[in-house]
Amino acid sequence: MGTGTIPVIKVENADYNSNRTLFLKHAHDGRDLQLEYAENTLKYVQRLWGHEVVLETTVNEKPALLCFAGNRLTVKPIE
């Protein structure tokens, strides 16, 4: 993918952990998401979805979950 392309993010599960959490997965192409934009996007998706939103991606070459709930973003490393 060239620079300036839109990140590819797909819905993986609409009932993650059996609590209606929306689980999304970013098709990482070697470029990390800009966390400020990711946070704003997840905030809007969470507002539309009405429940927690989780995005699996790569941050600094390490797998991570970006979790948005309760009006705040948390970044959790995937072990």
Secondary structure by P-SEA (a helix, b strand, c coil): ccccccbbbbbcccccccccbbbbbbcccccccaaaaaaaaaaaaaaaaccbbbbbbbcccbbbbbcccccbbbbbbcc
